[in-house]
């Protein structure tokens, strides 16, 4: 026990201020700290099964007071001092925990000048601080939103500019291709007209040649008809 005290280790002290438990608590305090062994396994000891921990050198029975202090611990915590433990947990440990949590949140009993002030004042101060931070966050989010909107507008304008440039390029290309097609069409039409003229001229010459040949043949036939019969050779 002296080693625990010298090292600053705090343990639960059995209360001795109540007459109903003062005597047994004083007696049990002599046995502190308890040496406890626990186990969920049962070992056969004689004709009975008992919870125990088995070692190579022997068996330690959980509920044998000659082996360990488990029975004393159970007696002191559950049957004798349960109400005191509950009260200490509620009035001391929980309150200490609650105070630490409130201090972490900024709720204190005194201001920086060690002057006491009410919980309502602390609440209002924290509320105003929270609203200020909330407004600051809201302003930051609004500015970030406006900035992102401007960035998106700039991106859209740039994309629109690119689309206009592509459209103008395609339009110029289309006009150039259209002009080429029209020029080619005009050239082909001229060639076709020339071909038609040449064809007509050729057909005319052919027709004239055929007419001339036909007339010559007719003349030859007429000439043969006019030759006298006495000039016919025998």
Backbone as CSV, one residue per row, in Angstrom:
resi,resn,N_x,N_y,N_z,CA_x,CA_y,CA_z,C_x,C_y,C_z
1,UNK,0.825,-1.210,0.000,0.000,0.000,0.000,0.854,1.254,0.000
2,UNK,1.986,1.184,0.717,2.882,2.342,0.791,3.460,2.677,-0.583
3,UNK,3.696,1.647,-1.409,4.218,1.881,-2.754,3.189,2.617,-3.618
4,UNK,1.910,2.280,-3.450,0.867,2.982,-4.192,0.821,4.448,-3.802
5,UNK,0.913,4.705,-2.502,0.873,6.089,-2.014,2.088,6.865,-2.492
6,UNK,3.264,6.247,-2.406,4.493,6.943,-2.800,4.528,7.241,-4.298
7,UNK,3.856,6.428,-5.091,3.824,6.647,-6.542,2.590,7.428,-7.005
8,UNK,1.807,7.896,-6.056,0.656,8.736,-6.407,-0.488,8.000,-7.052
9,UNK,-0.609,6.691,-6.798,-1.700,5.907,-7.367,-2.877,5.945,-6.407
10,UNK,-3.991,6.517,-6.843,-5.167,6.637,-5.988,-6.091,5.446,-6.201
11,UNK,-6.579,4.883,-5.111,-7.534,3.781,-5.176,-8.720,4.123,-4.288
12,UNK,-9.788,3.377,-4.461,-10.986,3.612,-3.681,-10.750,3.258,-2.215
13,UNK,-11.093,4.209,-1.336,-10.955,4.003,0.111,-12.322,3.688,0.704
14,UNK,-12.399,2.579,1.432,-13.668,2.190,2.038,-14.077,3.220,3.089
15,UNK,-15.329,3.688,3.057,-15.771,4.689,4.044,-15.899,4.077,5.445
16,UNK,-15.507,4.865,6.434,-15.592,4.399,7.841,-16.412,5.358,8.691
17,UNK,-17.136,6.286,8.042,-17.914,7.267,8.805,-19.331,6.786,9.102
18,UNK,-19.768,5.698,8.494,-21.090,5.164,8.786,-20.949,3.961,9.719
19,UNK,-21.777,3.932,10.735,-21.662,2.889,11.753,-21.952,1.500,11.186
20,UNK,-22.878,1.435,10.225,-23.295,0.125,9.713,-22.177,-0.594,8.960
21,UNK,-21.257,0.171,8.377,-20.201,-0.451,7.576,-18.808,-0.107,8.085
22,UNK,-18.728,0.690,9.141,-17.421,1.161,9.611,-16.530,-0.001,10.051
23,UNK,-17.091,-0.932,10.778,-16.271,-2.014,11.322,-15.736,-2.927,10.219
24,UNK,-16.620,-3.373,9.326,-16.164,-4.287,8.272,-15.222,-3.589,7.296
25,UNK,-15.471,-2.293,7.048,-14.586,-1.559,6.135,-13.207,-1.360,6.747
26,UNK,-13.180,-1.095,8.046,-11.888,-0.938,8.716,-11.104,-2.249,8.689
27,UNK,-11.821,-3.353,8.868,-11.160,-4.661,8.835,-10.631,-4.977,7.434
28,UNK,-11.437,-4.681,6.421,-11.038,-4.990,5.050,-9.947,-4.058,4.534
29,UNK,-9.887,-2.843,5.065,-8.860,-1.904,4.607,-7.460,-2.410,4.906
30,UNK,-7.348,-3.265,5.924,-6.043,-3.819,6.280,-5.527,-4.725,5.156
31,UNK,-6.464,-5.348,4.416,-6.072,-6.297,3.372,-5.750,-5.622,2.027
32,UNK,-5.969,-4.316,1.945,-5.678,-3.614,0.684,-4.181,-3.563,0.432
33,UNK,-3.734,-3.621,-0.841,-4.573,-3.871,-2.037,-4.871,-5.348,-2.197
34,UNK,-6.053,-5.641,-2.742,-6.472,-7.021,-2.921,-5.666,-7.698,-4.039
35,UNK,-5.429,-8.982,-3.852,-4.806,-9.813,-4.893,-5.911,-10.667,-5.493
36,UNK,-6.304,-10.351,-6.706,-7.481,-10.967,-7.312,-7.071,-11.813,-8.517
37,UNK,-7.664,-12.989,-8.611,-7.497,-13.861,-9.772,-8.886,-14.142,-10.322
38,UNK,-9.063,-14.015,-11.620,-10.353,-14.274,-12.248,-10.241,-15.379,-13.281
39,UNK,-11.353,-16.055,-13.534,-11.364,-17.120,-14.531,-12.802,-17.453,-14.896
40,UNK,-13.003,-17.892,-16.135,-14.323,-18.355,-16.575,-14.348,-19.867,-16.757
41,UNK,-13.208,-20.513,-16.540,-13.115,-21.958,-16.716,-13.342,-22.668,-15.378
42,UNK,-13.941,-23.835,-15.459,-14.189,-24.635,-14.258,-13.236,-25.831,-14.237
43,UNK,-12.718,-26.080,-13.052,-11.766,-27.176,-12.851,-12.340,-28.112,-11.773
44,UNK,-12.195,-29.398,-11.986,-12.702,-30.361,-11.006,-11.735,-30.451,-9.837
45,UNK,-12.276,-30.115,-8.665,-11.481,-30.175,-7.428,-12.218,-31.112,-6.473
46,UNK,-11.668,-32.253,-6.251,-12.364,-33.260,-5.444,-13.570,-33.764,-6.203
47,UNK,-14.734,-33.632,-5.568,-15.981,-34.055,-6.205,-16.767,-32.877,-6.772
48,UNK,-16.201,-31.687,-6.745,-16.916,-30.486,-7.187,-16.169,-29.805,-8.339
49,UNK,-16.960,-29.011,-9.091,-16.402,-28.169,-10.142,-16.361,-26.738,-9.627
50,UNK,-15.240,-26.104,-9.758,-15.089,-24.731,-9.263,-14.337,-23.901,-10.296
51,UNK,-14.685,-22.606,-10.334,-13.959,-21.696,-11.226,-12.549,-21.515,-10.697
52,UNK,-11.582,-21.741,-11.561,-10.191,-21.674,-11.116,-9.293,-21.399,-12.310
53,UNK,-8.079,-21.016,-12.006,-7.059,-20.809,-13.036,-5.970,-21.850,-12.808
54,UNK,-5.687,-22.609,-13.819,-4.756,-23.723,-13.683,-3.382,-23.326,-14.213
55,UNK,-2.358,-23.599,-13.409,-0.970,-23.310,-13.761,-0.175,-24.612,-13.702
56,UNK,1.011,-24.623,-14.294,1.845,-25.841,-14.210,2.185,-26.237,-12.778
57,UNK,2.258,-25.223,-11.909,2.630,-25.519,-10.523,1.440,-25.766,-9.616
58,UNK,0.185,-25.606,-10.132,-0.972,-25.867,-9.288,-2.207,-25.144,-9.778
59,UNK,-3.231,-25.125,-8.928,-4.520,-24.526,-9.282,-4.849,-23.424,-8.287
60,UNK,-5.308,-22.262,-8.818,-5.751,-21.146,-7.975,-7.261,-21.052,-8.107
61,UNK,-7.973,-21.272,-6.995,-9.423,-21.209,-7.012,-9.878,-19.760,-6.827
62,UNK,-10.815,-19.344,-7.681,-11.264,-17.949,-7.665,-11.973,-17.615,-6.356
63,UNK,-12.835,-18.492,-5.867,-13.644,-18.186,-4.690,-13.084,-18.808,-3.413
64,UNK,-11.837,-19.166,-3.420,-11.182,-19.677,-2.211,-10.367,-18.534,-1.607
65,UNK,-10.789,-18.052,-0.412,-10.135,-16.891,0.205,-8.700,-17.188,0.601
66,UNK,-8.339,-18.457,0.690,-6.946,-18.794,0.978,-6.057,-18.668,-0.270
67,UNK,-6.710,-18.593,-1.452,-5.955,-18.492,-2.706,-5.888,-17.060,-3.233
68,UNK,-7.018,-16.314,-3.148,-7.036,-14.933,-3.658,-8.112,-14.144,-2.934
69,UNK,-8.193,-12.834,-3.246,-9.118,-11.931,-2.547,-10.354,-11.615,-3.377
70,UNK,-10.728,-12.487,-4.306,-11.888,-12.204,-5.142,-13.162,-12.103,-4.306
71,UNK,-13.334,-12.983,-3.347,-14.532,-12.964,-2.498,-14.597,-11.665,-1.711
72,UNK,-13.464,-11.210,-1.158,-13.433,-9.949,-0.404,-13.800,-8.781,-1.321
73,UNK,-13.245,-8.778,-2.545,-13.540,-7.691,-3.483,-15.024,-7.655,-3.823
74,UNK,-15.598,-8.802,-4.101,-17.021,-8.858,-4.424,-17.861,-8.397,-3.248
75,UNK,-17.486,-8.821,-2.058,-18.224,-8.440,-0.854,-18.188,-6.934,-0.639
76,UNK,-17.002,-6.335,-0.802,-16.839,-4.907,-0.497,-17.471,-4.011,-1.571
77,UNK,-17.407,-4.430,-2.817,-17.926,-3.572,-3.887,-19.429,-3.716,-4.082
78,UNK,-19.931,-4.930,-4.012,-21.333,-5.155,-4.362,-22.246,-5.149,-3.140
79,UNK,-21.833,-5.777,-2.073,-22.742,-5.956,-0.939,-22.611,-4.885,0.135
80,UNK,-21.425,-4.317,0.287,-21.211,-3.377,1.399,-21.199,-1.923,0.927
81,UNK,-20.430,-1.625,-0.119,-20.188,-0.217,-0.474,-20.778,0.192,-1.828
82,UNK,-21.744,-0.545,-2.341,-22.335,-0.198,-3.632,-22.961,1.194,-3.620
83,UNK,-23.693,1.530,-2.566,-24.346,2.836,-2.488,-23.325,3.961,-2.414
84,UNK,-22.254,3.733,-1.649,-21.209,4.758,-1.554,-20.509,4.948,-2.900
85,UNK,-20.255,3.850,-3.605,-19.647,3.947,-4.932,-20.557,4.701,-5.900
86,UNK,-21.849,4.409,-5.851,-22.789,5.107,-6.729,-22.816,6.599,-6.429
87,UNK,-22.835,6.928,-5.127,-22.880,8.342,-4.742,-21.592,9.068,-5.136
88,UNK,-20.451,8.423,-4.928,-19.180,9.058,-5.310,-19.085,9.231,-6.824
89,UNK,-19.568,8.216,-7.549,-19.552,8.325,-9.016,-20.398,9.502,-9.481
90,UNK,-21.560,9.673,-8.846,-22.474,10.734,-9.263,-22.006,12.112,-8.803
91,UNK,-21.638,12.218,-7.543,-21.333,13.546,-6.987,-19.898,13.991,-7.213
92,UNK,-18.994,13.043,-7.426,-17.590,13.425,-7.573,-17.070,13.194,-8.992
93,UNK,-17.067,11.928,-9.416,-16.442,11.604,-10.700,-17.217,12.209,-11.879
94,UNK,-18.548,12.076,-11.837,-19.321,12.626,-12.939,-19.245,14.146,-12.955
95,UNK,-19.322,14.762,-11.785,-19.239,16.223,-11.724,-17.877,16.714,-12.193
96,UNK,-16.818,15.965,-11.823,-15.482,16.332,-12.291,-15.395,16.202,-13.812
97,UNK,-15.964,15.134,-14.333,-15.977,14.937,-15.788,-16.773,16.043,-16.480
98,UNK,-17.931,16.378,-15.885,-18.775,17.427,-16.475,-18.066,18.776,-16.461
99,UNK,-17.370,19.084,-15.364,-16.655,20.355,-15.274,-15.535,20.428,-16.308
100,UNK,-14.811,19.320,-16.476,-13.729,19.305,-17.473,-14.279,19.509,-18.877
101,UNK,-15.415,18.852,-19.170,-16.005,19.009,-20.493,-16.505,20.430,-20.718
102,UNK,-17.110,21.029,-19.667,-17.572,22.413,-19.802,-16.404,23.368,-19.986
103,UNK,-15.294,23.116,-19.290,-14.113,23.964,-19.453,-13.531,23.824,-20.854
104,UNK,-13.573,22.596,-21.401,-13.117,22.413,-22.780,-13.983,23.197,-23.760
105,UNK,-15.272,23.337,-23.440,-16.187,24.090,-24.296,-16.118,25.587,-24.043
106,UNK,-15.367,25.991,-23.024,-15.216,27.412,-22.736,-16.043,27.916,-21.578
107,UNK,-16.782,27.035,-20.913,-17.593,27.440,-19.769,-16.758,27.329,-18.497
108,UNK,-16.516,28.486,-17.862,-15.725,28.508,-16.632,-16.466,29.289,-15.556
109,UNK,-16.047,29.046,-14.301,-16.701,29.723,-13.182,-16.225,31.149,-13.013
110,UNK,-15.046,31.467,-13.534,-14.487,32.814,-13.385,-13.974,33.295,-14.731
111,UNK,-13.880,34.626,-14.870,-13.332,35.207,-16.086,-11.817,35.305,-15.947
112,UNK,-11.092,35.801,-16.964,-9.628,35.899,-16.865,-9.124,36.709,-15.679
113,UNK,-9.964,37.607,-15.137,-9.569,38.419,-13.974,-9.984,37.775,-12.662
114,UNK,-10.343,36.475,-12.721,-10.758,35.707,-11.532,-12.033,36.246,-10.912
115,UNK,-12.855,36.914,-11.696,-14.140,37.399,-11.204,-15.224,36.396,-11.593
116,UNK,-16.050,35.998,-10.623,-17.087,35.019,-10.941,-18.167,35.608,-11.851
117,UNK,-18.700,34.791,-12.728,-19.830,35.233,-13.541,-20.740,34.033,-13.784
118,UNK,-21.974,34.333,-14.135,-23.005,33.303,-14.193,-22.866,32.446,-15.449
119,UNK,-23.534,31.318,-15.401,-23.545,30.417,-16.547,-24.254,31.057,-17.738
120,UNK,-25.259,31.901,-17.424,-25.978,32.589,-18.497,-25.053,33.526,-19.262
121,UNK,-24.181,34.232,-18.523,-23.217,35.122,-19.177,-22.253,34.318,-20.051
122,UNK,-21.818,33.189,-19.516,-20.928,32.327,-20.300,-21.631,31.818,-21.547
123,UNK,-22.895,31.425,-21.373,-23.665,30.933,-22.518,-23.823,32.010,-23.586
124,UNK,-24.166,33.235,-23.147,-24.340,34.326,-24.107,-23.032,34.639,-24.820
125,UNK,-21.927,34.616,-24.063,-20.623,34.894,-24.677,-20.276,33.819,-25.706
126,UNK,-20.492,32.541,-25.336,-20.204,31.459,-26.271,-21.147,31.513,-27.472
127,UNK,-22.400,31.897,-27.215,-23.372,31.992,-28.313,-22.960,33.084,-29.296
128,UNK,-22.565,34.249,-28.760,-22.117,35.337,-29.632,-20.858,34.940,-30.401
129,UNK,-19.955,34.229,-29.705,-18.737,33.765,-30.373,-19.079,32.780,-31.494
130,UNK,-20.013,31.882,-31.207,-20.424,30.907,-32.213,-21.097,31.578,-33.404
131,UNK,-21.984,32.571,-33.113,-22.655,33.281,-34.196,-21.659,34.060,-35.041
132,UNK,-20.629,34.637,-34.357,-19.588,35.345,-35.101,-18.823,34.408,-36.027
133,UNK,-18.450,33.239,-35.499,-17.749,32.253,-36.330,-18.644,31.761,-37.465
134,UNK,-19.941,31.583,-37.144,-20.880,31.138,-38.168,-21.004,32.171,-39.285
135,UNK,-21.089,33.465,-38.888,-21.168,34.526,-39.888,-19.897,34.585,-40.726
136,UNK,-18.752,34.398,-40.049,-17.473,34.400,-40.763,-17.423,33.259,-41.776
137,UNK,-17.852,32.057,-41.338,-17.876,30.914,-42.249,-18.833,31.173,-43.418
138,UNK,-19.979,31.787,-43.100,-20.955,32.078,-44.149,-20.382,33.055,-45.170
139,UNK,-19.680,34.108,-44.678,-19.047,35.073,-45.589,-17.979,34.397,-46.446
140,UNK,-17.180,33.530,-45.811,-16.144,32.821,-46.569,-16.765,31.928,-47.645
141,UNK,-17.847,31.232,-47.284,-18.508,30.362,-48.255,-19.125,31.182,-49.383
142,UNK,-19.695,32.363,-49.028,-20.283,33.215,-50.058,-19.203,33.718,-51.016
143,UNK,-18.071,34.161,-50.450,-16.968,34.624,-51.290,-16.435,33.498,-52.172
144,UNK,-16.325,32.311,-51.583,-15.851,31.167,-52.360,-16.838,30.828,-53.479
145,UNK,-18.143,30.936,-53.162,-19.164,30.663,-54.169,-19.084,31.670,-55.312
146,UNK,-18.952,32.970,-54.948,-18.849,34.015,-55.976,-17.606,33.795,-56.832
147,UNK,-16.494,33.441,-56.178,-15.251,33.209,-56.906,-15.406,32.035,-57.879
148,UNK,-16.046,30.957,-57.423,-16.242,29.799,-58.295,-17.183,30.122,-59.448
149,UNK,-18.201,30.961,-59.164,-19.114,31.367,-60.235,-18.365,32.172,-61.287
150,UNK,-17.499,33.096,-60.830,-16.711,33.890,-61.773,-15.768,33.005,-62.583
151,UNK,-15.139,32.045,-61.904,-14.253,31.121,-62.618,-15.025,30.327,-63.666
152,UNK,-16.225,29.868,-63.291,-17.042,29.103,-64.232,-17.491,29.984,-65.394
153,UNK,-17.849,31.253,-65.104,-18.229,32.168,-66.176,-17.065,32.396,-67.131
154,UNK,-15.861,32.562,-66.566,-14.680,32.751,-67.414,-14.441,31.517,-68.286
155,UNK,-14.604,30.328,-67.699,-14.437,29.094,-68.474,-15.472,29.004,-69.594
156,UNK,-16.727,29.383,-69.274,-17.778,29.331,-70.285,-17.521,30.336,-71.404
157,UNK,-17.052,31.544,-71.037,-16.733,32.543,-72.060,-15.599,32.060,-72.952
158,UNK,-14.593,31.448,-72.339,-13.478,30.924,-73.122,-13.949,29.811,-74.059
159,UNK,-14.823,28.950,-73.526,-15.366,27.876,-74.366,-16.220,28.447,-75.497
160,UNK,-17.004,29.493,-75.177,-17.826,30.137,-76.207,-16.951,30.773,-77.289
161,UNK,-15.860,31.406,-76.856,-14.921,32.008,-77.808,-14.328,30.938,-78.724
162,UNK,-13.928,29.813,-78.137,-13.378,28.715,-78.942,-14.403,28.193,-79.947
163,UNK,-15.660,28.098,-79.492,-16.711,27.620,-80.398,-16.924,28.585,-81.559
164,UNK,-16.907,29.905,-81.258,-17.065,30.899,-82.324,-15.913,30.813,-83.322
165,UNK,-14.699,30.652,-82.779,-13.542,30.543,-83.666,-13.645,29.303,-84.550
166,UNK,-14.053,28.177,-83.966,-14.219,26.956,-84.748,-15.321,27.121,-85.793
167,UNK,-16.419,27.802,-85.384,-17.522,28.025,-86.315,-17.079,28.895,-87.485
168,UNK,-16.339,29.984,-87.183,-15.836,30.858,-88.248,-14.894,30.098,-89.177
169,UNK,-14.036,29.266,-88.587,-13.108,28.482,-89.404,-13.868,27.519,-90.320
170,UNK,-14.863,26.840,-89.746,-15.665,25.923,-90.557,-16.441,26.671,-91.634
171,UNK,-16.926,27.869,-91.288,-17.672,28.670,-92.257,-16.779,29.080,-93.423
172,UNK,-15.562,29.554,-93.110,-14.621,29.930,-94.158,-14.257,28.721,-95.030
173,UNK,-14.001,27.590,-94.340,-13.671,26.370,-95.087,-14.811,25.973,-96.014
174,UNK,-16.046,26.080,-95.496,-17.221,25.741,-96.304,-17.348,26.665,-97.511
175,UNK,-17.131,27.964,-97.279,-17.217,28.920,-98.384,-16.146,28.652,-99.439
176,UNK,-14.923,28.339,-98.961,-13.849,28.033,-99.907,-14.169,26.777,-100.718
177,UNK,-14.670,25.750,-100.038,-15.032,24.521,-100.734,-16.188,24.763,-101.706
178,UNK,-17.132,25.592,-101.284,-18.267,25.911,-102.146,-17.804,26.641,-103.403
179,UNK,-16.872,27.611,-103.231,-16.340,28.357,-104.376,-15.603,27.420,-105.335
180,UNK,-14.816,26.482,-104.730,-14.105,25.524,-105.573,-15.085,24.677,-106.379
181,UNK,-16.154,24.234,-105.722,-17.158,23.413,-106.406,-17.839,24.210,-107.512
182,UNK,-18.173,25.479,-107.223,-18.821,26.316,-108.234,-17.894,26.569,-109.419
183,UNK,-16.614,26.841,-109.108,-15.645,27.044,-110.196,-15.504,25.778,-111.039
184,UNK,-15.447,24.643,-110.364,-15.331,23.376,-111.083,-16.576,23.123,-111.931
185,UNK,-17.736,23.464,-111.363,-18.992,23.292,-112.093,-19.015,24.179,-113.343
186,UNK,-18.561,25.437,-113.167,-18.524,26.370,-114.295,-17.578,25.868,-115.387
187,UNK,-16.428,25.357,-114.932,-15.446,24.828,-115.884,-16.014,23.635,-116.650
188,UNK,-16.700,22.752,-115.906,-17.300,21.587,-116.551,-18.407,21.997,-117.516
189,UNK,-19.187,23.026,-117.154,-20.243,23.503,-118.044,-19.656,24.067,-119.336
190,UNK,-18.540,24.825,-119.190,-17.885,25.365,-120.380,-17.359,24.238,-121.274
191,UNK,-16.739,23.238,-120.626,-16.247,22.098,-121.400,-17.397,21.376,-122.093
192,UNK,-18.522,21.256,-121.359,-19.687,20.593,-121.948,-20.232,21.383,-123.134
193,UNK,-20.282,22.715,-123.005,-20.759,23.555,-124.113,-19.844,23.428,-125.329
194,UNK,-18.536,23.477,-125.052,-17.579,23.323,-126.159,-17.735,21.962,-126.836
195,UNK,-17.932,20.944,-125.981,-18.120,19.599,-126.533,-19.385,19.528,-127.386
196,UNK,-20.460,20.159,-126.888,-21.707,20.154,-127.647,-21.552,20.882,-128.982
197,UNK,-20.801,22.011,-128.935,-20.565,22.754,-130.181,-19.764,21.913,-131.176
198,UNK,-18.687,21.287,-130.640,-17.874,20.446,-131.514,-18.683,19.280,-132.061
199,UNK,-19.528,18.720,-131.210,-20.359,17.600,-131.638,-21.329,18.042,-132.729
200,UNK,-21.923,19.219,-132.532,-22.869,19.738,-133.533,-22.166,20.009,-134.862
201,UNK,-20.951,20.600,-134.747,-20.187,20.883,-135.975,-19.830,19.585,-136.697
202,UNK,-19.423,18.584,-135.903,-19.067,17.295,-136.508,-20.275,16.657,-137.163
203,UNK,-21.409,16.732,-136.498,-22.630,16.163,-137.065,-23.028,16.896,-138.349
204,UNK,-22.813,18.242,-138.323,-23.139,19.028,-139.518,-22.250,18.631,-140.694
205,UNK,-20.951,18.514,-140.420,-20.024,18.110,-141.473,-20.369,16.726,-142.003
206,UNK,-20.696,15.819,-141.067,-21.056,14.459,-141.477,-22.309,14.472,-142.344
207,UNK,-23.258,15.300,-141.941,-24.504,15.396,-142.708,-24.257,15.969,-144.094
208,UNK,-23.400,17.017,-144.139,-23.077,17.617,-145.432,-22.343,16.618,-146.328
209,UNK,-21.424,15.866,-145.705,-20.682,14.867,-146.488,-21.624,13.807,-147.035
210,UNK,-22.570,13.396,-146.219,-23.530,12.387,-146.662,-24.397,12.927,-147.800
211,UNK,-24.807,14.196,-147.679,-25.623,14.801,-148.734,-24.832,14.920,-150.041
212,UNK,-23.547,15.335,-149.865,-22.706,15.474,-151.074,-22.517,14.111,-151.743
213,UNK,-22.280,13.082,-150.948,-22.116,11.739,-151.502,-23.385,11.262,-152.186
214,UNK,-24.509,11.572,-151.596,-25.790,11.160,-152.155,-26.046,11.857,-153.486
215,UNK,-25.720,13.141,-153.542,-25.903,13.892,-154.793,-24.973,13.369,-155.891
216,UNK,-23.738,13.054,-155.533,-22.779,12.538,-156.526,-23.252,11.205,-157.080
217,UNK,-23.761,10.369,-156.209,-24.275,9.070,-156.649,-25.441,9.254,-157.606
218,UNK,-26.298,10.206,-157.330,-27.453,10.467,-158.184,-27.011,10.973,-159.549
219,UNK,-26.006,11.842,-159.538,-25.494,12.381,-160.808,-24.908,11.258,-161.665
220,UNK,-24.185,10.371,-161.008,-23.585,9.257,-161.751,-24.666,8.384,-162.373
221,UNK,-25.717,8.152,-161.650,-26.808,7.341,-162.186,-27.478,8.043,-163.370
222,UNK,-27.678,9.335,-163.229,-28.319,10.087,-164.321,-27.426,10.096,-165.558
223,UNK,-26.163,10.183,-165.359,-25.217,10.220,-166.477,-25.242,8.900,-167.245
224,UNK,-25.323,7.812,-166.531,-25.375,6.505,-167.181,-26.645,6.349,-167.995
225,UNK,-27.717,6.933,-167.501,-28.973,6.833,-168.236,-28.923,7.608,-169.558
226,UNK,-28.169,8.690,-169.654,-28.132,9.516,-170.858,-27.158,8.983,-171.903
227,UNK,-26.376,7.992,-171.682,-25.421,7.454,-172.674,-26.216,6.707,-173.770
228,UNK,-26.017,6.961,-175.215,-26.756,6.278,-176.305,-26.415,4.787,-176.342
229,UNK,-27.392,4.029,-176.858,-27.228,2.584,-176.887,-26.229,2.107,-177.911
230,UNK,-26.040,2.935,-179.068,-25.111,2.508,-180.078,-23.674,2.642,-179.646
231,UNK,-23.498,3.345,-178.589,-22.120,3.481,-178.093,-21.771,2.401,-177.100
232,UNK,-22.723,1.511,-177.017,-22.459,0.438,-176.055,-21.483,-0.515,-176.661
233,UNK,-20.474,-0.870,-176.045,-19.440,-1.772,-176.522,-19.968,-3.174,-176.534
234,UNK,-19.501,-3.930,-177.586,-19.907,-5.322,-177.732,-18.786,-6.169,-177.216
